[in-house]
Amino acid sequence: MKMLRSKKGFTLLEVIISIAMIAAVALPLLSIFVQSVKTDRAANDVLNANYISQDYIERLDAQTYESALNSLPNFETVGDYHLSASITPYGTTNGMFDTACDYVHMVCYDNEKLLVVLPDGKWHMFSSVPNGMAFLTSGNSYALLANDFTFVSGTISHTKCAIIINAMKKTSSSTSTIAYSDNCKAVLYCRATATSDITMTGASETYPDMITGDTSLVHITASVYEDVTASDPIATSESYINIRNW
């Protein structure tokens, strides 16, 4: 008589238990894998964002003060990211104040134009140096007036403000008076033959023929975002550079 071999299969319960055991081992590993992918992507995003922001700052070497201000990126698309930047005046007070201060830059050009850059990065290019100008502050607010008309207004971060006037390229003999609030002081750089072209109504220092006036010290902040709706940047780079005036 021929013996029949038993062909017993897995029961449903055994299959369910096996799947549960595999899942118990696989799920933690899958979670680690997913987290690793996310971490790698975040690290890659930070690396790319830092490169984009640093590259922007380095490229400013090829620009002038005016052109850099005129082309500031505002969530500008760079590959899969978005770049925004700000340029604000900076300088050294040389002991003018015993605390930190904000800065105003006034740069005269040999074509009679005047570039004024305010503490919050707002700016205005005058076609010629106004006869009368005023930089007035009240609390954390400021206003730039020229010939009694307000051209620019905004906010300041500190209670003190230094006004740096670079008149080394000013060639005409036209005169101008610059007034400012009591919490402000002015520093004038000019040619020795033009010290009387600009009159300052408050505390001030004048340095004839001390600098060439080719550059201005500015503070650059460049931030890279994942998308235009993001409130926090992936990375931010800051730097102080001497940007060309012309």
Contacts in CASP RR format, 6 or more apart in sequence:
PFRMAT RR
TARGET T0000
AUTHOR 0000-0000-0000
METHOD contacts of the structure
MODEL  1
MKMLRSKKGFTLLEVIISIAMIAAVALPLLSIFVQSVKTDRAANDVLNAN
YISQDYIERLDAQTYESALNSLPNFETVGDYHLSASITPYGTTNGMFDTA
CDYVHMVCYDNEKLLVVLPDGKWHMFSSVPNGMAFLTSGNSYALLANDFT
FVSGTISHTKCAIIINAMKKTSSSTSTIAYSDNCKAVLYCRATATSDITM
TGASETYPDMITGDTSLVHITASVYEDVTASDPIATSESYINIRNW
10 18 0 8 1.000
45 81 0 8 1.000
45 226 0 8 1.000
45 234 0 8 1.000
46 234 0 8 1.000
46 235 0 8 1.000
48 80 0 8 1.000
48 81 0 8 1.000
48 224 0 8 1.000
49 81 0 8 1.000
49 224 0 8 1.000
49 233 0 8 1.000
49 234 0 8 1.000
49 235 0 8 1.000
50 224 0 8 1.000
50 235 0 8 1.000
50 237 0 8 1.000
52 78 0 8 1.000
52 81 0 8 1.000
52 83 0 8 1.000
52 222 0 8 1.000
52 224 0 8 1.000
53 83 0 8 1.000
53 85 0 8 1.000
53 222 0 8 1.000
53 223 0 8 1.000
53 224 0 8 1.000
53 235 0 8 1.000
53 236 0 8 1.000
53 237 0 8 1.000
54 222 0 8 1.000
54 237 0 8 1.000
56 73 0 8 1.000
56 83 0 8 1.000
56 85 0 8 1.000
56 222 0 8 1.000
57 220 0 8 1.000
57 222 0 8 1.000
57 237 0 8 1.000
57 239 0 8 1.000
57 241 0 8 1.000
60 68 0 8 1.000
60 220 0 8 1.000
60 241 0 8 1.000
60 243 0 8 1.000
61 241 0 8 1.000
63 71 0 8 1.000
63 243 0 8 1.000
63 244 0 8 1.000
64 243 0 8 1.000
64 244 0 8 1.000
64 245 0 8 1.000
64 246 0 8 1.000
65 105 0 8 1.000
65 107 0 8 1.000
65 115 0 8 1.000
65 117 0 8 1.000
65 216 0 8 1.000
65 218 0 8 1.000
65 243 0 8 1.000
65 244 0 8 1.000
65 245 0 8 1.000
66 115 0 8 1.000
66 125 0 8 1.000
68 87 0 8 1.000
68 243 0 8 1.000
69 87 0 8 1.000
69 117 0 8 1.000
69 121 0 8 1.000
69 123 0 8 1.000
72 85 0 8 1.000
72 86 0 8 1.000
72 87 0 8 1.000
73 83 0 8 1.000
73 84 0 8 1.000
73 85 0 8 1.000
74 84 0 8 1.000
75 82 0 8 1.000
75 83 0 8 1.000
75 84 0 8 1.000
75 225 0 8 1.000
75 228 0 8 1.000
76 82 0 8 1.000
76 83 0 8 1.000
76 84 0 8 1.000
78 224 0 8 1.000
81 224 0 8 1.000
81 225 0 8 1.000
81 226 0 8 1.000
81 234 0 8 1.000
82 224 0 8 1.000
82 225 0 8 1.000
82 226 0 8 1.000
82 227 0 8 1.000
82 228 0 8 1.000
82 230 0 8 1.000
83 222 0 8 1.000
83 223 0 8 1.000
83 224 0 8 1.000
83 225 0 8 1.000
84 222 0 8 1.000
84 223 0 8 1.000
84 225 0 8 1.000
84 233 0 8 1.000
85 220 0 8 1.000
85 221 0 8 1.000
85 222 0 8 1.000
85 223 0 8 1.000
86 121 0 8 1.000
86 220 0 8 1.000
86 221 0 8 1.000
87 117 0 8 1.000
87 121 0 8 1.000
87 218 0 8 1.000
87 219 0 8 1.000
87 220 0 8 1.000
87 243 0 8 1.000
88 103 0 8 1.000
88 117 0 8 1.000
88 119 0 8 1.000
88 120 0 8 1.000
88 121 0 8 1.000
88 218 0 8 1.000
88 219 0 8 1.000
88 221 0 8 1.000
89 102 0 8 1.000
89 103 0 8 1.000
89 104 0 8 1.000
89 105 0 8 1.000
89 117 0 8 1.000
89 118 0 8 1.000
89 119 0 8 1.000
89 121 0 8 1.000
89 164 0 8 1.000
89 216 0 8 1.000
89 217 0 8 1.000
89 218 0 8 1.000
89 219 0 8 1.000
90 103 0 8 1.000
90 217 0 8 1.000
90 218 0 8 1.000
90 219 0 8 1.000
90 240 0 8 1.000
91 103 0 8 1.000
91 162 0 8 1.000
91 164 0 8 1.000
91 217 0 8 1.000
92 217 0 8 1.000
93 101 0 8 1.000
93 162 0 8 1.000
93 185 0 8 1.000
94 187 0 8 1.000
94 205 0 8 1.000
96 162 0 8 1.000
96 185 0 8 1.000
96 187 0 8 1.000
96 203 0 8 1.000
96 205 0 8 1.000
97 160 0 8 1.000
97 162 0 8 1.000
97 185 0 8 1.000
99 158 0 8 1.000
99 159 0 8 1.000
99 160 0 8 1.000
100 158 0 8 1.000
100 160 0 8 1.000
101 158 0 8 1.000
101 160 0 8 1.000
101 161 0 8 1.000
101 162 0 8 1.000
102 119 0 8 1.000
102 156 0 8 1.000
102 157 0 8 1.000
102 158 0 8 1.000
102 160 0 8 1.000
102 161 0 8 1.000
102 162 0 8 1.000
103 119 0 8 1.000
103 161 0 8 1.000
103 162 0 8 1.000
103 163 0 8 1.000
103 164 0 8 1.000
104 116 0 8 1.000
104 117 0 8 1.000
104 118 0 8 1.000
104 119 0 8 1.000
104 135 0 8 1.000
104 161 0 8 1.000
104 162 0 8 1.000
104 163 0 8 1.000
104 164 0 8 1.000
105 115 0 8 1.000
105 116 0 8 1.000
105 117 0 8 1.000
105 164 0 8 1.000
105 166 0 8 1.000
105 216 0 8 1.000
105 218 0 8 1.000
106 114 0 8 1.000
106 115 0 8 1.000
106 116 0 8 1.000
106 163 0 8 1.000
106 164 0 8 1.000
106 165 0 8 1.000
106 166 0 8 1.000
106 167 0 8 1.000
106 178 0 8 1.000
107 114 0 8 1.000
107 115 0 8 1.000
107 116 0 8 1.000
107 117 0 8 1.000
107 166 0 8 1.000
107 169 0 8 1.000
107 216 0 8 1.000
107 245 0 8 1.000
108 114 0 8 1.000
108 129 0 8 1.000
108 165 0 8 1.000
108 166 0 8 1.000
108 167 0 8 1.000
108 168 0 8 1.000
108 169 0 8 1.000
108 170 0 8 1.000
109 115 0 8 1.000
109 169 0 8 1.000
109 245 0 8 1.000
109 246 0 8 1.000
110 169 0 8 1.000
110 170 0 8 1.000
110 171 0 8 1.000
112 127 0 8 1.000
112 128 0 8 1.000
112 129 0 8 1.000
112 171 0 8 1.000
112 172 0 8 1.000
112 174 0 8 1.000
113 125 0 8 1.000
113 126 0 8 1.000
113 127 0 8 1.000
113 128 0 8 1.000
114 125 0 8 1.000
114 126 0 8 1.000
114 128 0 8 1.000
114 129 0 8 1.000
114 130 0 8 1.000
115 123 0 8 1.000
115 124 0 8 1.000
115 125 0 8 1.000
115 126 0 8 1.000
115 245 0 8 1.000
116 123 0 8 1.000
116 124 0 8 1.000
116 125 0 8 1.000
116 126 0 8 1.000
116 144 0 8 1.000
116 151 0 8 1.000
116 152 0 8 1.000
117 123 0 8 1.000
117 216 0 8 1.000
117 218 0 8 1.000
118 142 0 8 1.000
118 144 0 8 1.000
118 152 0 8 1.000
118 154 0 8 1.000
119 142 0 8 1.000
119 155 0 8 1.000
119 156 0 8 1.000
119 157 0 8 1.000
119 161 0 8 1.000
120 154 0 8 1.000
120 155 0 8 1.000
120 156 0 8 1.000
122 152 0 8 1.000
122 154 0 8 1.000
123 152 0 8 1.000
124 144 0 8 1.000
124 151 0 8 1.000
124 152 0 8 1.000
126 146 0 8 1.000
128 174 0 8 1.000
129 170 0 8 1.000
129 174 0 8 1.000
129 176 0 8 1.000
130 146 0 8 1.000
130 147 0 8 1.000
130 176 0 8 1.000
131 147 0 8 1.000
131 174 0 8 1.000
131 175 0 8 1.000
131 176 0 8 1.000
131 177 0 8 1.000
132 146 0 8 1.000
132 147 0 8 1.000
132 176 0 8 1.000
132 177 0 8 1.000
132 178 0 8 1.000
132 179 0 8 1.000
133 144 0 8 1.000
133 145 0 8 1.000
133 146 0 8 1.000
133 147 0 8 1.000
133 176 0 8 1.000
133 177 0 8 1.000
133 178 0 8 1.000
133 179 0 8 1.000
134 143 0 8 1.000
134 144 0 8 1.000
134 145 0 8 1.000
134 146 0 8 1.000
134 178 0 8 1.000
134 179 0 8 1.000
134 180 0 8 1.000
135 142 0 8 1.000
135 143 0 8 1.000
135 144 0 8 1.000
135 145 0 8 1.000
135 161 0 8 1.000
135 163 0 8 1.000
135 178 0 8 1.000
135 179 0 8 1.000
135 180 0 8 1.000
135 181 0 8 1.000
135 184 0 8 1.000
136 142 0 8 1.000
136 143 0 8 1.000
136 145 0 8 1.000
136 179 0 8 1.000
136 180 0 8 1.000
136 181 0 8 1.000
137 156 0 8 1.000
137 161 0 8 1.000
137 181 0 8 1.000
137 183 0 8 1.000
137 184 0 8 1.000
138 181 0 8 1.000
139 156 0 8 1.000
139 159 0 8 1.000
140 155 0 8 1.000
140 156 0 8 1.000
140 157 0 8 1.000
141 153 0 8 1.000
141 154 0 8 1.000
141 155 0 8 1.000
141 156 0 8 1.000
142 153 0 8 1.000
142 154 0 8 1.000
142 155 0 8 1.000
142 156 0 8 1.000
142 161 0 8 1.000
143 150 0 8 1.000
143 152 0 8 1.000
143 153 0 8 1.000
143 154 0 8 1.000
144 150 0 8 1.000
144 151 0 8 1.000
144 152 0 8 1.000
144 153 0 8 1.000
145 151 0 8 1.000
159 183 0 8 1.000
160 183 0 8 1.000
160 184 0 8 1.000
160 185 0 8 1.000
161 180 0 8 1.000
161 181 0 8 1.000
161 183 0 8 1.000
161 184 0 8 1.000
161 185 0 8 1.000
162 184 0 8 1.000
162 185 0 8 1.000
162 186 0 8 1.000
162 187 0 8 1.000
163 178 0 8 1.000
163 180 0 8 1.000
163 184 0 8 1.000
163 185 0 8 1.000
163 186 0 8 1.000
163 187 0 8 1.000
164 186 0 8 1.000
164 187 0 8 1.000
164 189 0 8 1.000
164 216 0 8 1.000
165 178 0 8 1.000
165 186 0 8 1.000
165 187 0 8 1.000
165 188 0 8 1.000
165 189 0 8 1.000
165 190 0 8 1.000
165 198 0 8 1.000
165 200 0 8 1.000
166 189 0 8 1.000
166 211 0 8 1.000
166 213 0 8 1.000
166 216 0 8 1.000
166 245 0 8 1.000
167 188 0 8 1.000
167 189 0 8 1.000
167 190 0 8 1.000
167 191 0 8 1.000
167 194 0 8 1.000
167 197 0 8 1.000
167 198 0 8 1.000
168 189 0 8 1.000
168 190 0 8 1.000
168 191 0 8 1.000
168 211 0 8 1.000
168 212 0 8 1.000
168 213 0 8 1.000
169 213 0 8 1.000
169 245 0 8 1.000
169 246 0 8 1.000
170 190 0 8 1.000
170 191 0 8 1.000
170 194 0 8 1.000
170 197 0 8 1.000
170 198 0 8 1.000
173 194 0 8 1.000
173 197 0 8 1.000
174 197 0 8 1.000
175 196 0 8 1.000
175 197 0 8 1.000
175 198 0 8 1.000
175 199 0 8 1.000
176 197 0 8 1.000
176 198 0 8 1.000
176 199 0 8 1.000
177 198 0 8 1.000
177 199 0 8 1.000
177 200 0 8 1.000
177 201 0 8 1.000
178 186 0 8 1.000
178 198 0 8 1.000
178 199 0 8 1.000
178 200 0 8 1.000
178 201 0 8 1.000
179 201 0 8 1.000
179 202 0 8 1.000
180 186 0 8 1.000
180 200 0 8 1.000
180 201 0 8 1.000
180 202 0 8 1.000
182 202 0 8 1.000
184 202 0 8 1.000
184 203 0 8 1.000
185 202 0 8 1.000
185 203 0 8 1.000
185 204 0 8 1.000
185 205 0 8 1.000
186 200 0 8 1.000
186 202 0 8 1.000
186 203 0 8 1.000
186 204 0 8 1.000
186 205 0 8 1.000
187 204 0 8 1.000
187 205 0 8 1.000
187 206 0 8 1.000
187 207 0 8 1.000
188 195 0 8 1.000
188 198 0 8 1.000
188 200 0 8 1.000
188 204 0 8 1.000
188 205 0 8 1.000
188 206 0 8 1.000
188 207 0 8 1.000
189 207 0 8 1.000
189 210 0 8 1.000
189 211 0 8 1.000
189 213 0 8 1.000
190 197 0 8 1.000
190 198 0 8 1.000
190 206 0 8 1.000
190 207 0 8 1.000
190 208 0 8 1.000
191 208 0 8 1.000
191 209 0 8 1.000
192 208 0 8 1.000
192 209 0 8 1.000
195 206 0 8 1.000
195 208 0 8 1.000
213 245 0 8 1.000
214 244 0 8 1.000
214 245 0 8 1.000
214 246 0 8 1.000
215 242 0 8 1.000
215 243 0 8 1.000
215 244 0 8 1.000
215 245 0 8 1.000
216 242 0 8 1.000
216 243 0 8 1.000
216 245 0 8 1.000
217 240 0 8 1.000
217 241 0 8 1.000
217 242 0 8 1.000
218 240 0 8 1.000
218 241 0 8 1.000
218 242 0 8 1.000
218 243 0 8 1.000
219 238 0 8 1.000
219 239 0 8 1.000
219 240 0 8 1.000
220 237 0 8 1.000
220 238 0 8 1.000
220 239 0 8 1.000
220 240 0 8 1.000
220 241 0 8 1.000
221 236 0 8 1.000
221 237 0 8 1.000
221 238 0 8 1.000
222 236 0 8 1.000
222 237 0 8 1.000
222 238 0 8 1.000
223 233 0 8 1.000
223 235 0 8 1.000
223 236 0 8 1.000
223 237 0 8 1.000
224 233 0 8 1.000
224 234 0 8 1.000
224 235 0 8 1.000
224 236 0 8 1.000
225 232 0 8 1.000
225 233 0 8 1.000
225 234 0 8 1.000
226 234 0 8 1.000
END
